[in-house]
Amino acid sequence: MREELRIPTARRAEHEALLIRSAILSSYLQISSAVGLNPAALLRRVHLDPAALTNPEILIPAIRATELIELSALTARCRDFGLRLALARGAPDLGPLNLLLREEPDIRSALRSLQSYLHVHSRSLRVVSEEQQGCVILSGSLVEAAAPFAAPHTTEMIICGIFQSLRWLIGASWHPAMVCFTHGPLGEKGTHAAVFGCPVEFNHGFDGLVLTKADLDRPVQSSNPALRRHAEDYVRMLATRSTAGFEEVVTGLIAALLPSGSCSSAKVARHLGMERSTLGRRLADFGSSYSRALQETRMRLANRLCLSGVALEQVGDHLGFASPSTFSRWFSTSFGCSARAWRKRHRGTIGDGRNCESPTVGFDPVRAIASRA
C-alpha cells in the first residue's frame, strides 16, 4: 500500500491534480546515474512511472517531479544537482511556445509572450518580468501546489533553465547582470558564478535574473517576421483550450510581483492585458476579489518563508511590505501571533505531523521520504 506523505488528504489531492510534462525530467536519468544514484529506486519512492524518463509528453504530478529532484539531491549529497539537470537539458522544451519565442523580434516581445502563454505549456511554472530602477527583474518559480515545501534544487534548475532559454534566443555569450535566490548557498558560491557568468546572491527577496534594460532591446536570433503571426495564431489557439484557472494565474502574478514592493491590482491587470475593472469582474465571477487573492497569497508565502530560515525582516520585504512594523502588524492580525512566535512554535513540531493545516507547516515531505529508506 502506498505510504502517503503527511500532507492533509484534501490538499495532497489538490497538488496531485497539477500536472506537468515529463520533459522537465529529460536529463534526470543521465545526471542521477552520474552521481551514483539508482534512478529506478528513486522513481518508485515518489511513485512515478519510469516511462516518464523516456517519453517527454507524459503528464505527471508536478509535486512528484519536485519530490524526485529534491530527494535525489539529498540522497546523493549533490549540492549542485539542480544546476546539473538544467545544464544537461539545455534550453527547456516549452513545446509550441518555443516556436513563438524564436520568431519574436526582440527579447522584450519574447518575454511578453512567455508570460502570456506559459500556461499553455505548464500551469505549474510562472515567469514574470518587471522593470524597475534601470534594470529588469525576471523572476521564475513553481506555483504553490507544485512545491508546498522548500525546493532549492528545483528552483535552481528552473532559474538556470530561464538563463539558457535567453541564451538560446540571444546568443551563447550572453550573461545576466546578476542572479538571485531566496534560499541560502547550497555549496561553493563559485560554482554558480561560473555557470551564470555573473555575481550570484543568496537569501535574496526573489528567485530570478537581473537584466539590463538594454537586454530587452536585443534582437532574437533567426527571428522571421513572416512566421511570427502563424506561430502566435497557433499558440493562441492552444491557449483557448487551456484549463488554467484565472484565479491561479492572478495569484501567480501577485506572488511574483510582491518582492518589487509595487504590486497592485492595476499592475496585475496590465500584465494580463486588461483594465483593472475587468480584473475585478473576472475575479468576482469566481467569488473572489483582488484583496482576497492578495491576502491568501501573502499568507501562503509567509507560511513558507518563515520556515525557510530567511530573516524575518526579509520575509516582510518579500511580501511587499514597506516597513518591518507594517509587516509585524499584518502578521499578528493574520496569524494571531507575532512572526517570531509563530516560527518558534512551528519549528518545534517539525516531522511530528501536528499543526499541518497547511502542507508546509512543520513538515518537509522530501526528508520524510528519505527517512523511510
N, C-alpha and C positions, 0 to 999 in steps of 0.2 A: 504494500500500500504506500502511496506517495506520502512522504513526510512534509507537510506544509511548513513554510516559513511562518513565524509568529507575527503575521500581519493579519488584522481582522479579515474574516472571510469576505465580507462585502467589499472592502477596499481592495483585497487581493484580486477578486474577480474583476473589479473595475480596471486594475492595472493590467491584468492578463488580456483584456479586450483591446488594448492599444497595440496594434501590430506594426511591424517594420519589415522591409525586405531583407532577406538574409544576406544580401550583398554587403551589409555592414560587417559581416564576418569573413569576407572573401580572403583575407590574409591570415586568419586565425590559425588554420592548420599549419601553415609554414612557420609562423612565429612561435606557437606553443610547442611544436616539435623541436625547434631550435633551442629553446630554453629548458629542454628536458622534461616537458610535461607529457601526460598521456591524454590527448585530446578526447578520445572516446570516453574515458572515465569521467572527465570533467563535464562533458555533454550530458552524461547520464545523471550526474549530480544536480544539474539545473533543469533536467527533463526537456532537453532539446533533441530533436531528430538529427542524426548525423548527416542526413541529406542536406541540411541547411548549410553545410560547408562546401558542398559541390554544386548546388543549384541556387544561384543568386536571386531567383524570383520567388522562392518560398516565403510566405508571410509567417513571421514568428512573433511571439510576445516580446515587445521591446524590453520589458523588465528582465526577461530571461537572458537576453543578449547582454544587458548591462551586468547582471549577476555573473555570467560566464567570464566576461572580461575582468571584472574586479576580483573574482575568486582565483582566476588564473594568475594574475599579478601577485596576489597574496601567497598562493601556493608555491610559485616559482621564486618568490622574493626578488622579483624583477621590477626595479623602480622606474624603468622607462618602457614598460610593457605597452602602454597606450601609444607612445610615440613610435615604437617599433611596428605596431599594427598599421598605423597611418602611413608610415614611410614605405612599408612593403606593399601597401594597397595602391599608392599613388593618388591621383586626383579621384575623389569619390564618384561612384557611379550614381548619378542622380536621375537616371533613366531619361525620359523625353525632355526633362528640364535642361539637360546638358545641350540639347540641340538649340534651344532658345538662347542660353547664356553665350554660346560661342558665336551667335550671329548678332549680338548686341554691338553697337558701335564703340562703346566705352565702358569703363568699369562702373561708373555711376548708374548707367542703364542696366548693366548686368546685375548689380546689387538690388536695384529696384525690382527687377523681375524675380530674383531669387527670393526676396521677401514676400512678394505677391503670390508666387506659385509653389513655394516649398512644400505646402501641404499636399500637393499633387503627388509628390514623391514620398513624403512621410509626415504623419501627424505627430510623431514623437520628437522631432527636431524643430528648433526655432533659431532664426538668424535675424538680427536687427542691426541696422546701421544708423548712427546718429552723429550729425555734425555738431561740433562744439569747440569754441575757443581755438580755432586754427587747425583742428585735427578732426579725424573721423573715428568714432568708436564702432567697431564691428564685433558685436558680441554673438556668441553661439552657445547653445546649451540643449539639454534634454528637457522635455516638459516633465512636470512633477510625477506623473504616473509612470514614466519610463525609468525614473531613478528616484524613488522615495527614500533614498539613503545616500550617504556620501559616495560619490563615484568619481574620484580624481583621475583614474587611468582612462576611463571612458571619456571624461571631459577633455583630457589632453589629446586623445585620439580625434575628437570632434574638431578641436581648435586647429590641430595640425592638418586635418582634412580641409578646413576652410583655407588655410595657408596654401596648401597645394593646389586647391581649385583656383585661387587667384594667380598662382604661378602658371597654371595651365592656360589662363586667359591672357596674362600679361607677358610672361616670359620667365625662363628658369633662373634668371639672375636677379629677379625682384625680391626685396625683403621689406617687411613692415617696419615702422618706426619703433614699435615696442610690442611685446606680447605680455598679457596679464592673466593671472589665475587667482581664483578666490581661495584655493587650498594652499597649504604650505609646500615647500620643496620636498619632492619625493626622493630625490637623490642629489647628485652633484649638479649645481646650477649650470656648470659649463656645458653639460650635455644639451640642455635646452637652447642655450645661446648658440651652440654650434649648429643645431637643427634649423633654427629660425633666422640666424644671422643678424640678430639684433638684441638689445637688452631685454631680459625677461624678469618680470616682477611677480612675486607670490604674495599671498594674503592680501590681495587687492580687492577692489569693490566689484569687479566683473571678470568674466572669462571671455577673452577675445583678443583681437588685434587692434592696434592703433595705427591708422593710416594717415598720411598727409592728404590735404585737400587736392594736391596736385595728382595724387594717385587716382582720384576719381575721374580725372580727365584722360587718363592713359587709354589709348586705343586697345580694343580687344584684337588679339592676333587672328588673322584669317576671317575677320568679320565680312559677311556678304550681305549687304542691304537687301538684295533681291530675294534672299532666302528667309530673312528675318520675319516678314509678315506671315509666311507659311508656317514657320516654326511656332510663332505666337498663336496663330489660329488653332494649331494642333494642341498646344498645351492648354489653351483656354477651353477647348472642348473637353479635355480630360478634367479640368478644374470644375466644370459644371457637374461632373459625375462624382466628385469627391464628397465623402461623408464627414469631412472635418467640421465639427461643431463651431458655430460662430462664437459662442462664449469661450471656447477653448482657444481660439485664435486671439481673442481680445485679452484674456488673462496671460497668454504667452507674450504678447506685446507689452503689457504692463510690467511683467517681470523683467523683461529685457530693458525697458526704459527707466525703471526706478533708480538704478545707480547714478544716472545722469543728474538727478535732483530736479528734473524739469518734466516729469511725467504728468500728463494732463489728458483729459478727455479729448480736447482739441487735437493734441499731438497724436493720440491713438487713432482718432478718426482720420487724420491726414495720412497716416501710414496705411490705412485701409482704403484710401481714395474716396472718402465720403465726408459729408458735413457732420458736425457734432450732433445736430438734432437727429440725423439719420441713425447715427450710432446709438443714441438714446432709445429711439423707437425699436431698433433691432434687438437691443438687449431687453427692452420691456416685453417684446414678444416671447421671450424665454423666461419671463417673470423675474428678471434681474435688472440691474442698473450699473452705471459706471462706478458709483461709490461702493456698491456691494462687491463688485468684481475687484476693486482696488483693495478693500479691506480683507477679503478672503485670500487674495494673492499675497498681501503683506504677512498675514498670519501663517500661511504655509511656508513662506521664505524665512520668517523669523524662527519658526519651529526648527527648520533645518539648520540655519546658520548658527543658532545659539548652541547647538550640539556639536558643531564642526570645529570648535576651537578658535574661531575668529573672534577677535577682541570685540566686546560689546559696543564700543564706540564705532567700530567699522560696520557692525550689523546695522546700526542706525543709518549710516551713510548708504549702505547697500539698499536699504528700504526707502531711500529718498527723503529722509527727514533732515530739516535744515539745521537742527542742533541736537545735542545729546538730551537736553531737557525735554524737548518735544517728543523724541523717541521714547524716553522713560515714561512720560505721561500716557502716550498711546499704548505702550506695552502693558502698563498696570491696568488700564481700562479694559484692554482686550483679553488679557490672560488672568487677571485677578491678583497679580503679584508682580514684583519687580523682575526684570530680566535676569538679574544676578541670582535671585532666589529661585526662579524657575529653572535656570541652568543647574544650580546645585541640587535641586530636588530630583530632576530627571536624570542627571548623570549618575546619581546614586542608585538608579534602577536599571542600568544597562544590562541587558541579557536576561532579566528575570521575567519578561513578558508582561509586567504590570504597566499601568498608565499608557496603554497603547491605543488611545483613541485615534491618534494619527499614526500612520505607518512609520514615521521617522522617530517617534518619541522613544528614547531609551533603548533602541534596538538596531543593530546592524545585521541585516539578513545575510550578507556575504560572509561575515565572520561566523555566523551561526551555521551556515552550510559547511564551512571549513572545519568547524569544531566537531562535526558529525563524522568526519573521515576516520 
